[in-house]
Protein backbone atom coordinates (compact mmCIF):
# COMPACT_ATOMS: atom_id res chain seq x y z
CA UNK A 1 0.00 0.00 0.00
CA UNK A 2 1.01 3.64 -0.30
CA UNK A 3 2.20 4.75 3.17
CA UNK A 4 0.86 8.23 3.92
CA UNK A 5 -0.94 9.70 6.90
CA UNK A 6 -1.09 12.79 9.06
CA UNK A 7 -1.59 12.87 12.82
CA UNK A 8 -3.22 16.01 14.24
CA UNK A 9 -3.67 16.86 17.93
CA UNK A 10 -5.45 19.71 19.69
CA UNK A 11 -4.74 20.63 23.28
CA UNK A 12 -5.81 23.45 25.59
CA UNK A 13 -2.77 23.53 27.86
CA UNK A 14 -4.22 25.84 30.59
CA UNK A 15 -2.51 29.22 30.77
CA UNK A 16 -0.82 29.87 34.12
CA UNK A 17 -2.60 33.23 34.18
CA UNK A 18 -5.95 31.45 34.38
CA UNK A 19 -5.06 29.17 37.29
CA UNK A 20 -7.38 30.22 40.11
CA UNK A 21 -6.97 28.02 43.18
CA UNK A 22 -10.67 28.45 43.97
CA UNK A 23 -11.60 26.73 40.70
CA UNK A 24 -9.08 23.96 41.31
CA UNK A 25 -9.63 23.35 45.01
CA UNK A 26 -9.83 19.60 44.33
CA UNK A 27 -6.39 19.57 42.62
CA UNK A 28 -3.06 18.98 44.36
CA UNK A 29 -1.45 22.48 44.46
CA UNK A 30 1.87 20.99 43.35
CA UNK A 31 0.29 19.96 40.04
CA UNK A 32 -0.69 23.56 39.36
CA UNK A 33 2.82 24.94 39.88
CA UNK A 34 4.50 25.94 36.59
CA UNK A 35 7.75 24.27 37.65
CA UNK A 36 6.00 20.91 37.68
CA UNK A 37 3.40 21.51 34.99
CA UNK A 38 5.53 22.86 32.16
CA UNK A 39 7.88 19.86 31.82
CA UNK A 40 4.86 17.57 32.11
CA UNK A 41 3.15 19.45 29.27
CA UNK A 42 6.18 18.86 27.04
CA UNK A 43 6.15 15.15 27.79
CA UNK A 44 2.40 14.93 27.20
CA UNK A 45 2.78 16.63 23.82
CA UNK A 46 5.61 14.37 22.74
CA UNK A 47 3.59 11.31 23.76
CA UNK A 48 0.88 12.36 21.30
CA UNK A 49 3.34 11.71 18.45
CA UNK A 50 1.52 14.31 16.36
CA UNK A 51 2.67 15.77 13.07
CA UNK A 52 0.57 18.88 13.76
CA UNK A 53 0.05 20.18 17.31
CA UNK A 54 -2.70 22.78 17.76
CA UNK A 55 -2.46 24.47 21.16
CA UNK A 56 -4.70 26.92 23.00
CA UNK A 57 -4.06 29.16 26.05
CA UNK A 58 -0.40 29.50 25.12
CA UNK A 59 1.45 32.31 26.86
CA UNK A 60 4.44 33.94 25.15
CA UNK A 61 7.01 32.78 27.71
CA UNK A 62 5.73 29.22 27.62
CA UNK A 63 5.77 29.26 23.81
CA UNK A 64 9.48 30.09 23.90
CA UNK A 65 10.09 27.18 26.26
CA UNK A 66 8.05 24.83 24.04
CA UNK A 67 10.00 25.93 20.97
CA UNK A 68 13.27 25.06 22.70
CA UNK A 69 12.05 21.73 24.09
CA UNK A 70 10.23 20.52 20.97
CA UNK A 71 12.82 21.62 18.39
CA UNK A 72 15.12 18.60 18.99
CA UNK A 73 12.15 16.42 18.09
CA UNK A 74 11.65 18.14 14.72
CA UNK A 75 8.98 20.68 15.65
CA UNK A 76 8.80 24.33 14.72
CA UNK A 77 6.00 26.58 15.90
CA UNK A 78 3.94 29.67 15.11
CA UNK A 79 2.08 31.76 17.70
CA UNK A 80 -0.69 34.36 17.52
CA UNK A 81 -1.71 36.22 20.67
CA UNK A 82 -5.18 37.41 21.61
CA UNK A 83 -5.86 41.16 21.65
CA UNK A 84 -6.66 43.66 24.41
CA UNK A 85 -3.89 42.56 26.75
CA UNK A 86 -5.06 38.99 27.10
CA UNK A 87 -2.10 36.86 28.22
CA UNK A 88 -2.49 33.93 25.84
CA UNK A 89 -3.08 32.86 22.27
CA UNK A 90 -3.08 29.94 19.86
CA UNK A 91 -0.03 28.09 18.57
CA UNK A 92 0.58 25.45 15.93
CA UNK A 93 3.68 23.23 15.91
CA UNK A 94 4.60 21.29 12.76
CA UNK A 95 6.94 18.31 12.72
CA UNK A 96 9.70 18.02 10.14
CA UNK A 97 10.28 16.21 7.96
CA UNK A 98 6.87 15.43 6.63
CA UNK A 99 4.91 18.65 7.14
CA UNK A 100 5.84 21.85 5.33
CA UNK A 101 4.29 25.21 6.17
CA UNK A 102 3.09 26.95 3.01
CA UNK A 103 1.26 29.91 4.52
CA UNK A 104 0.18 31.19 7.92
CA UNK A 105 -2.21 33.87 9.10
CA UNK A 106 -4.12 34.87 12.20
CA UNK A 107 -7.62 36.34 12.10
CA UNK A 108 -9.01 38.10 15.16
CA UNK A 109 -12.76 37.72 15.17
CA UNK A 110 -15.00 40.71 14.44
CA UNK A 111 -17.54 39.28 16.88
CA UNK A 112 -18.87 42.52 18.37
CA UNK A 113 -17.79 41.46 21.85
CA UNK A 114 -14.98 43.91 22.63
CA UNK A 115 -14.24 47.64 22.85
CA UNK A 116 -13.40 47.79 19.15
CA UNK A 117 -15.98 45.24 18.06
CA UNK A 118 -13.52 42.40 18.66
CA UNK A 119 -13.28 40.20 21.74
CA UNK A 120 -9.61 39.51 21.04
CA UNK A 121 -10.15 35.81 20.33
CA UNK A 122 -8.73 34.43 17.12
CA UNK A 123 -8.24 31.58 14.71
CA UNK A 124 -4.74 30.65 13.57
CA UNK A 125 -4.52 29.13 10.09
CA UNK A 126 -1.67 27.03 8.71
CA UNK A 127 -1.73 25.82 5.12
CA UNK A 128 0.54 22.80 4.91
CA UNK A 129 1.93 20.24 2.49
CA UNK A 130 2.13 16.73 3.91
CA UNK A 131 1.88 13.05 3.06
CA UNK A 132 -1.85 13.28 2.28
CA UNK A 133 -1.53 16.39 0.14
CA UNK A 134 -2.24 20.04 0.89
CA UNK A 135 -4.72 21.11 3.53
CA UNK A 136 -5.56 23.94 5.89
CA UNK A 137 -5.42 23.43 9.65
CA UNK A 138 -7.31 25.97 11.76
CA UNK A 139 -6.64 26.25 15.50
CA UNK A 140 -9.01 28.31 17.64
CA UNK A 141 -10.25 29.04 21.15
CA UNK A 142 -13.77 30.45 21.05
CA UNK A 143 -15.11 32.90 23.60
CA UNK A 144 -17.56 31.45 26.10
CA UNK A 145 -21.09 32.84 26.13
CA UNK A 146 -24.21 31.45 27.83
CA UNK A 147 -26.21 29.06 25.65
CA UNK A 148 -29.38 31.08 26.18
CA UNK A 149 -27.89 34.23 24.70
CA UNK A 150 -29.98 35.22 21.65
CA UNK A 151 -28.70 34.31 18.18
CA UNK A 152 -26.83 37.22 16.70
CA UNK A 153 -25.50 38.25 20.11
CA UNK A 154 -23.62 35.07 20.99
CA UNK A 155 -19.90 35.71 20.49
CA UNK A 156 -18.99 32.06 19.88
CA UNK A 157 -21.64 31.73 17.19
CA UNK A 158 -20.37 34.84 15.45
CA UNK A 159 -16.87 33.40 15.58
CA UNK A 160 -18.04 30.12 14.02
CA UNK A 161 -19.58 32.06 11.13
CA UNK A 162 -16.23 33.75 10.50
CA UNK A 163 -14.49 30.39 10.59
CA UNK A 164 -16.91 28.99 8.02
CA UNK A 165 -16.40 32.00 5.75
CA UNK A 166 -12.66 31.56 6.10
CA UNK A 167 -12.89 27.85 5.28
CA UNK A 168 -14.77 28.64 2.10
CA UNK A 169 -11.78 30.69 1.00
CA UNK A 170 -9.33 28.03 2.17
CA UNK A 171 -11.18 25.27 0.26
CA UNK A 172 -13.46 23.67 2.82
CA UNK A 173 -12.87 20.25 1.23
CA UNK A 174 -9.31 20.27 2.58
CA UNK A 175 -9.78 21.81 6.04
CA UNK A 176 -9.45 20.64 9.64
CA UNK A 177 -10.80 22.96 12.36
CA UNK A 178 -9.88 22.12 15.93
CA UNK A 179 -9.62 23.63 19.37
CA UNK A 180 -11.55 24.64 22.46
CA UNK A 181 -15.04 25.66 21.35
CA UNK A 182 -16.30 26.34 24.89
CA UNK A 183 -19.59 24.66 23.93
CA UNK A 184 -21.12 21.23 24.29
CA UNK A 185 -22.30 19.10 21.34
CA UNK A 186 -25.96 20.19 21.60
CA UNK A 187 -25.07 23.89 21.39
CA UNK A 188 -26.10 25.97 18.40
CA UNK A 189 -22.52 26.74 17.41
CA UNK A 190 -21.42 23.09 17.33
CA UNK A 191 -24.56 22.18 15.39
CA UNK A 192 -23.73 25.00 12.95
CA UNK A 193 -20.36 23.40 12.20
CA UNK A 194 -22.14 20.14 11.42
CA UNK A 195 -24.87 21.64 9.24
CA UNK A 196 -22.13 23.47 7.30
CA UNK A 197 -20.80 20.05 6.27
CA UNK A 198 -18.00 19.42 8.73
CA UNK A 199 -17.72 16.09 10.53
CA UNK A 200 -17.01 15.70 14.24
CA UNK A 201 -14.10 13.25 14.45
CA UNK A 202 -15.13 12.16 17.95
CA UNK A 203 -18.85 11.79 17.28
CA UNK A 204 -18.51 8.00 17.37
CA UNK A 205 -16.55 8.03 20.65
CA UNK A 206 -17.80 11.02 22.64
CA UNK A 207 -16.33 11.58 26.09
CA UNK A 208 -15.78 14.65 28.28
CA UNK A 209 -12.64 16.58 27.35
CA UNK A 210 -12.41 19.07 30.21
CA UNK A 211 -13.06 19.16 33.95
CA UNK A 212 -12.98 22.55 35.63
CA UNK A 213 -15.12 23.44 38.64
CA UNK A 214 -16.05 19.79 39.18
CA UNK A 215 -17.97 19.73 35.90
CA UNK A 216 -16.75 17.31 33.24
CA UNK A 217 -17.82 18.47 29.78
CA UNK A 218 -17.07 17.82 26.13
CA UNK A 219 -16.02 21.19 24.71
CA UNK A 220 -12.92 20.39 22.59
CA UNK A 221 -13.32 19.22 18.99
CA UNK A 222 -11.65 18.14 15.79
CA UNK A 223 -13.91 19.00 12.86
CA UNK A 224 -12.88 17.89 9.40
CA UNK A 225 -14.12 18.08 5.82
CA UNK A 226 -15.89 14.94 4.53
CA UNK A 227 -13.20 14.51 1.89
CA UNK A 228 -10.77 13.63 4.69
CA UNK A 229 -10.75 10.59 6.95
CA UNK A 230 -9.95 11.33 10.61
CA UNK A 231 -9.64 8.38 12.98
CA UNK A 232 -9.85 9.43 16.66
CA UNK A 233 -7.65 8.16 19.45
CA UNK A 234 -9.70 6.97 22.42
CA UNK A 235 -9.85 9.44 25.29
CA UNK A 236 -9.43 8.40 28.92
CA UNK A 237 -12.69 8.49 30.86
CA UNK A 238 -13.08 11.44 33.22
CA UNK A 239 -15.92 12.51 35.48
CA UNK A 240 -16.86 15.37 37.75
CA UNK A 241 -14.59 13.97 40.48
CA UNK A 242 -11.54 13.46 38.25
CA UNK A 243 -8.89 15.99 39.33
CA UNK A 244 -7.47 17.89 36.36
CA UNK A 245 -4.64 18.70 36.26
CA UNK A 246 -3.90 15.27 37.65
CA UNK A 247 -1.50 12.33 37.31
CA UNK A 248 -0.34 12.16 33.69
CA UNK A 249 -2.60 15.06 32.68
CA UNK A 250 -0.99 18.48 33.29
CA UNK A 251 -3.96 20.54 32.04
CA UNK A 252 -7.65 20.79 32.87
CA UNK A 253 -8.31 19.65 29.29
CA UNK A 254 -7.45 16.35 27.64
CA UNK A 255 -5.61 16.42 24.31
CA UNK A 256 -7.49 15.06 21.31
CA UNK A 257 -5.56 13.26 18.56
CA UNK A 258 -6.72 11.97 15.18
CA UNK A 259 -4.94 10.19 12.37
CA UNK A 260 -5.81 11.23 8.84
CA UNK A 261 -4.73 8.38 6.54
CA UNK A 262 -4.40 8.55 2.82
CA UNK A 263 -7.70 7.83 1.04
CA UNK A 264 -6.74 4.95 -1.24
CA UNK A 265 -8.88 4.26 -4.28
CA UNK A 266 -8.65 1.03 -6.28
CA UNK A 267 -9.50 1.55 -9.94
CA UNK A 268 -9.69 -1.01 -12.75
CA UNK A 269 -7.84 -0.53 -16.02
CA UNK A 270 -10.00 0.30 -19.01
CA UNK A 271 -7.84 -1.60 -21.48
CA UNK A 272 -5.68 -4.05 -19.46
CA UNK A 273 -7.76 -6.70 -17.72
CA UNK A 274 -4.97 -7.80 -15.37
CA UNK A 275 -4.12 -4.33 -13.97
CA UNK A 276 -5.54 -2.12 -11.26
CA UNK A 277 -4.43 1.26 -9.96
CA UNK A 278 -4.00 2.12 -6.29
CA UNK A 279 -4.49 5.88 -6.23
CA UNK A 280 -4.13 8.30 -3.31
CA UNK A 281 -7.00 10.75 -3.64
CA UNK A 282 -5.37 13.11 -1.11
CA UNK A 283 -1.85 13.12 -2.52
CA UNK A 284 -2.07 11.82 -6.09
CA UNK A 285 0.53 9.16 -5.36
CA UNK A 286 -0.17 5.91 -7.15
CA UNK A 287 1.08 2.51 -8.18
CA UNK A 288 0.00 -0.23 -10.59
CA UNK A 289 -1.30 -3.34 -8.81
CA UNK A 290 -1.80 -6.80 -10.25
CA UNK A 291 -5.28 -8.28 -10.29
CA UNK A 292 -4.13 -11.13 -8.03
CA UNK A 293 -3.01 -8.71 -5.30
CA UNK A 294 -6.38 -6.96 -5.31
CA UNK A 295 -8.19 -10.28 -5.03
CA UNK A 296 -6.03 -11.29 -2.05
CA UNK A 297 -6.49 -7.99 -0.22
CA UNK A 298 -10.26 -7.88 -0.68
CA UNK A 299 -10.13 -4.08 -0.59
CA UNK A 300 -13.20 -2.03 -1.49
CA UNK A 301 -13.13 -0.64 -5.00
CA UNK A 302 -13.86 2.89 -6.16
CA UNK A 303 -16.19 3.85 -8.97
CA UNK A 304 -13.84 4.86 -11.75
CA UNK A 305 -11.40 3.85 -14.47
CA UNK A 306 -7.82 4.41 -15.49
CA UNK A 307 -5.47 3.88 -18.37
CA UNK A 308 -1.75 4.35 -18.69
CA UNK A 309 0.83 5.38 -21.21
CA UNK A 310 4.14 3.99 -20.04
CA UNK A 311 4.50 5.01 -16.39
CA UNK A 312 2.01 7.86 -16.68
CA UNK A 313 -1.60 7.25 -15.57
CA UNK A 314 -4.86 8.97 -16.47
CA UNK A 315 -8.41 8.35 -15.33
CA UNK A 316 -11.55 9.43 -13.54
CA UNK A 317 -13.15 8.48 -10.23
CA UNK A 318 -16.37 9.32 -8.44
CA UNK A 319 -16.67 11.39 -5.26
CA UNK A 320 -19.67 12.72 -3.32
CA UNK A 321 -19.03 16.07 -5.04
CA UNK A 322 -18.74 14.75 -8.59
CA UNK A 323 -16.06 13.28 -10.85
CA UNK A 324 -12.36 13.92 -10.49
CA UNK A 325 -10.15 13.57 -13.57
CA UNK A 326 -6.50 12.86 -12.91
CA UNK A 327 -3.21 12.72 -14.77
CA UNK A 328 -0.58 11.34 -12.42
CA UNK A 329 -0.75 13.63 -9.33
CA UNK A 330 -2.74 16.37 -11.08
CA UNK A 331 -6.45 16.28 -10.22
CA UNK A 332 -9.18 18.32 -11.90
CA UNK A 333 -12.74 18.75 -10.65
CA UNK A 334 -15.44 20.65 -12.45
CA UNK A 335 -19.18 21.14 -12.72
CA UNK A 336 -21.20 20.17 -15.81
CA UNK A 337 -20.46 22.66 -18.56
CA UNK A 338 -17.21 23.82 -16.98
CA UNK A 339 -15.03 21.11 -18.55
CA UNK A 340 -14.50 19.95 -22.11
CA UNK A 341 -12.13 17.52 -23.80
CA UNK A 342 -10.91 16.63 -27.27
CA UNK A 343 -9.10 13.71 -28.91
CA UNK A 344 -7.03 14.17 -32.05
CA UNK A 345 -6.56 10.81 -33.77
CA UNK A 346 -3.13 10.27 -35.30
CA UNK A 347 -2.98 10.65 -39.07
CA UNK A 348 -0.59 8.88 -41.40
CA UNK A 349 2.26 11.27 -40.66
CA UNK A 350 1.72 11.00 -36.92
CA UNK A 351 2.33 8.19 -34.46
CA UNK A 352 0.44 9.37 -31.36
CA UNK A 353 -3.07 10.48 -30.56
CA UNK A 354 -3.56 13.61 -28.45
CA UNK A 355 -5.99 14.13 -25.59
CA UNK A 356 -6.64 17.53 -24.05
CA UNK A 357 -8.92 18.44 -21.13
CA UNK A 358 -9.98 22.08 -20.75
CA UNK A 359 -11.37 23.99 -17.81
CA UNK A 360 -13.00 26.93 -19.49
CA UNK A 361 -10.41 28.27 -21.96
CA UNK A 362 -7.46 26.71 -20.11
CA UNK A 363 -5.87 23.41 -21.07
CA UNK A 364 -5.38 21.49 -17.83
CA UNK A 365 -4.33 18.05 -19.12
CA UNK A 366 -2.45 17.37 -22.35
CA UNK A 367 -1.50 13.74 -23.10
CA UNK A 368 -0.05 12.14 -26.21
CA UNK A 369 -0.63 8.40 -26.37
CA UNK A 370 -0.41 5.42 -28.66
CA UNK A 371 -3.52 4.25 -30.49
CA UNK A 372 -5.40 1.65 -28.48
CA UNK A 373 -5.88 -1.68 -30.20
CA UNK A 374 -8.84 -4.04 -30.07
CA UNK A 375 -11.61 -2.60 -32.23
CA UNK A 376 -13.32 -5.49 -33.99
CA UNK A 377 -11.76 -8.23 -31.87
CA UNK A 378 -14.90 -8.31 -29.74
CA UNK A 379 -18.34 -7.96 -31.33
CA UNK A 380 -19.17 -5.25 -28.79
CA UNK A 381 -16.03 -3.20 -29.49
CA UNK A 382 -17.13 -1.28 -32.57
CA UNK A 383 -16.05 2.30 -31.81
CA UNK A 384 -12.94 4.06 -30.57
CA UNK A 385 -14.67 4.78 -27.22
CA UNK A 386 -14.98 1.02 -26.60
CA UNK A 387 -11.21 0.60 -26.24
CA UNK A 388 -9.88 4.12 -25.60
CA UNK A 389 -10.64 5.78 -22.23
CA UNK A 390 -9.43 9.15 -23.54
CA UNK A 391 -11.98 8.98 -26.33
CA UNK A 392 -14.69 7.81 -23.93
CA UNK A 393 -14.10 10.79 -21.61
CA UNK A 394 -14.02 13.23 -24.51
CA UNK A 395 -17.37 11.94 -25.78
CA UNK A 396 -19.17 12.16 -22.43
CA UNK A 397 -17.61 14.96 -20.40
CA UNK A 398 -20.17 17.51 -21.62
CA UNK A 399 -23.14 15.40 -20.51
CA UNK A 400 -24.90 16.15 -17.24
CA UNK A 401 -25.79 12.48 -16.78
CA UNK A 402 -22.06 11.66 -16.81
CA UNK A 403 -21.49 13.96 -13.83
CA UNK A 404 -24.54 12.57 -12.05
CA UNK A 405 -23.23 9.03 -12.57
CA UNK A 406 -19.90 9.97 -11.02
CA UNK A 407 -21.45 11.71 -8.00
CA UNK A 408 -21.51 9.01 -5.34
CA UNK A 409 -19.68 7.70 -2.29
CA UNK A 410 -15.91 7.22 -2.50
CA UNK A 411 -15.96 3.45 -2.28
CA UNK A 412 -18.46 0.61 -2.31
CA UNK A 413 -17.84 -1.51 0.81
CA UNK A 414 -19.99 -4.31 -0.63
CA UNK A 415 -17.70 -4.68 -3.62
CA UNK A 416 -14.50 -6.62 -2.99
CA UNK A 417 -13.12 -5.67 -6.40
CA UNK A 418 -13.94 -2.68 -8.56
CA UNK A 419 -16.37 -3.16 -11.39
CA UNK A 420 -15.92 -1.42 -14.73
CA UNK A 421 -18.21 1.63 -14.54
CA UNK A 422 -18.66 2.25 -18.24
N, C-alpha and C positions, 0 to 999 in steps of 0.2 A: 504494500500500500504506500501511498505518498505521505510521508510523515510531516505533518504541519498542524500546529495548534497554537493557541494563545491563552494564557492564564491571566485573568483580571481579578483584582481584589479591591474592595472598598472598606475603609476603616475610619471611623470617627475615634480619634486617639485621645480625646478629652484634654482640652487646653488647661494648663495649670491655673490660668487666670479664672477658670470657671469652677475650680474645686472649692466648694463651700462645705465645711465640715458638718453643717446642719443637714445638708441633703445626703451626706454619706455617713450618718451616725452609725450605721450597721457595718461599716468597713473598717478594717484594721488601719489606724492612722499611718503606720509604716508603709502601707501599700499606696498611699496617696502622696508620699514624699517624692519629689522629682528625682532625688538621688537613687531611689529604688525603682521608680516607674520608668524613667527614660531608658536605661539599659534593657529593661524587660520589654519595652515597646519595640526596640530594635530586634530583639530575638524573636518576638512574636511576628514581626513583619517578615523576617528571613524564613521563618517556618512556613509561611504561606507559599513560598516558592513561586511568586507571581512574576509575570513578565511586565505587567502594568499594575502599579500600586496607586490607588486613588485615596487620598487622605483628607480628612476634615478636621477642623479645630487645630490647625498647625500654627504655632507661634513662630516668629522669625528666628529666635535663638534656637529653638528646638529643630527647626528646619536645617540650620547650619550644622547642628550635631548629627542629624540624620544623613545629610550629604556626606559628611566625613565617614560615618560608620557604614553606610551602604555602598559607597564608591568601590571599596575593594571587592565587592560582590557583583560589580558590573552595573550598578544603578547610577543614573543621573537624574536630577529632579528639577522641576519648575514650581514656582510658588506665586500665588496671587493673594494679596491681603484684602480683607474687608475694608470698607470705608468708615469714616466718622470715628476714627480712633479705636475701633474694635481691635482686640489684641491678636486675632487669629485670621486664618484664611484657608484656602484649599491648595493642596499640592498634588502633583502627579510625578511618580518616579517610574522611569523606563529602564528595562534591563537590556544591556548590550552583551554580546551581539544578539540579534534577533528582532529587536524593535528599534526602528529609526524614527525620530521626530521630524515630521515634515513641516508642521506649522503649529503655532500655539497662540492662543488669545484668551483674555479674561473679559467677561461681560458682567458688569454690575447691574443688577436688575433695576429697571425703572418701574418699581412696584407701588409707588405712591405712599410708602411707609416711612419715609425719613424727612429730614428738614429740607432736602433738595428734591424730594420726590423719589428718593432711593433709600432703601433700608441699609444699604451697605453690603448686603449679601450678594453672592456672585456665583457664576458657573465658569469653571476653567476648562477649556477645550484643547485637546491635543489630537492633531491629525497624524496618524502614524502609518508606517509601512512595516508589515510583519509577515509571518509565515502563512497567514490566511488572507493576505492581500492588504489593501488600504482600508482604514476605517477611522471614524472619529470617536474618541472617548471623551465623555463629558463628566466632570466631577463637580458635585454641588453640595451645598448645605443650605436647605431652605429655612426661611424664618418661620418660627412657630406662631400660629394664630389659633384661636378657639374654633372648633368645628362648626359652631353655630353662628359664626360671623357671616353676614350676608354675602352671597356671590357678588363679585365686583369690588368687595372691600377686603377680601381675604388675601393677605400678602403672599402666602405660599401658592395660592391658585394663580395669582398674577405671574408669579415666577415660573410656574409650570408652563403657562402660555408662552412666555418668552423662550423657554427651552424648546418648546415644540416649533416655534418659528425659526429658531436657530437651527434645529435639526433639519428642517426643510431645506435650508441653504447648505447644510453640510452633507446632504444626501441621506435622508432618514433610513434608507435601506442598509446603510453601512455604519450605524451609530449604536453606541452603548452609553447609556446614561445611568450613573450610579452615585450613591451618596446617602446622606442623612436627610430624609424628606420630612422629618418631624410630623409624620402623619401615619395613621394606621391604614390597613388595606381597604377598609370600607369608606374612607374619606373621599370627598369629592375630587381632591387633587390627584390621588392615586388612581381613582377610576378614570380621570381625564387622560392620564398617560395610557391606560389600557384602551380606551375608546379611540385614541389617536393611532392605535395600531402597534404600540409597543407590547412586548411580552415581559411578564414578571418571571425572572429566572427561578425564583424560589416559590412560585405558586404551588408547585407539586410537593414542596417540603417546607411548609411555613412553620416557623418557630419565632419566639421573641428574639429580638436582636439587641435590646437595651434594657437595663434595669437601673433607673435612678428613682430615688424617693420611694423605694419598695414597690415599684410598679413596673413589672416586666411587660414590654410592648414590642411589637414589630414595626419599626419605623425606618429601617435601612433597607435599600433596594438595589438590585441590578436589573435595569430595564434594557431590553435589546430589541433590535429590529427583527422581524420574522425571517429575514434572509439569513440570519446568523443562528447557529446552534450554541446555546450556553448551558453547560451541564453544571449544576450547583454542587458544592461540597457541603456535606451534612453539617449542620450547626450543632454544637452542644446544647442540651436542654437546660434552660434557666427558668426560674420562677421568681415570684415576688420576694422570696427569702434568700435568693442567691446573691451573695455579696459581690458587687462589681464596683471597682476593681477587686479582683480576688486572685486566688492561686492560679497561675498560668494565664490570667486575663488582666493586663495592666490598664484597661480602660473600662468605662461603664457601658461601652458598646462592644459587641462581638464583631470581628471582621467577617465579611462575606467574600467567598472566592468562587469563581466559575471558570470552567475550561471551555474555550470556544474552539472546537476541532475544525479541521477542514471539512467542507461539505463535498463528499466524493460522489460523483455521478458515474454510472456505468452505462455506456452507450454502445449499441451494436454498429458494426460497419455496414454501410449501404452496399458495398460491392465486394467485400471479402468475408465470406461466411464464417471463417475461423477466427476472426479478430474482433476484439472489443476495445473500447477506450475507457480508461480510468481517468476522469477529468475533475480537477479541483475547481469548483465553481467560485470559490473565494479568491483563489490565487492564479488560476489559469494553468497551473502545473499539471502535467499529464504524462501518461505512459500507455503504450500498447500492451494489451493483455490477451493471452490465448484463451480460446473458448473453454478449454479444459480447466483453467484456473478459476474462471468465473463459476463454472459448474461446481467445483469443489468448495468454493467460498460460500455459495448460496446467497450472495449479497443482493439487495434489492436493486432493481434496475430503474433508470430514469427514462422518461419519455423523450426520445430524441434519436439522432442519427449522426454518424460522422463518416468522413472519408479522409484519405491521406494521399499526399504526393511526396514520396520519399519520407523524410522525418517530420514533415510539416502536416498538421492536422486541421481540418475544417469541419464544422457541423452546426447543429442547432439542437437546443434542448428546451423543454418546457419548464416554466416556473409559475408560481401563483400570480405573477404580474405580467405574464406573457412570454413569448419566445426570446431566447438569447442566441444570437449567432456568434460563433467564435472562430478565430483563426489563430492557432497556437494560444498564447496568453491574452490576446486581444479579444474583448467581448463587447458586442454591440446589442443594445436593446432599443426597440422603437415601437411606436404605436402604429396601427394600420394607417397607411397613407404617408407615413413619415420615411419609410424605407423603400428602396427599389433595387433591382439587380439585373444584370445583363450577362449573357454568355456569348462570346464570339467564337464560333467554331473554326478550327484551323482549316485554311485553304491549302491548295497544292503546294504553295511556296512556304507554308508554315508547318511547324511540327507540334505546336502546343495550342490548346484552347486557352481562352482568357475569361475569367470570372471577375466581375466587379460588383461590390455592394455599396450603395450610396445612402447616405443619410442627408436628405435634402439635396443640395447641390454638391455635397462633399463626398469624395470617394473614401470609404473607410477600410475596405478590404479589396485587395487586388491580387489575384492568384493566377498564375499560368500553370497549366496542368496537361498531362497527356490524355489523349482521347480514351475514354472508357470503352472496353470491348464487351461484347455479349449480346448486342441487338440481333435478334433472330435465332439465337441458340435456345431460347425458351419461347414457347408460343405466346406467352404473356408479355415478353419484352419486345415491344414493337416500336417504341419511340426512344429518343435520347434520354428523356426523363426517367425511363425505367431502369437505366443502368448508371446514370450520371447524377449525383446528388447536387452538384452545382446547377445543372440544368433544371432539376426539380425545384430547387429553391427559387431560381429566377422566374419560373413559371407560376409560382404560387404566392410569392411574397407580397403581392399587391391585393391579395384577397382577404377580406375580413374573416372569413371562416377559417383560414389558415391560422390567424392569430388566436381565434377562439379555441381552436383545437390544441394549441400549444399554451393555453392558459389553464394550468392545473397544478396539483401538488408536485413537489420536487421528485419524489420517488413513489413507487407503488409497492408497499410492504408485502402485498400478496403475491408479487411476481418475483420468483427466485432469479430469473434471468430476463433481461430486457427483450421485449418484443419489437418488431420492426414497425414503427408508427408511420407508415406511408399512407 
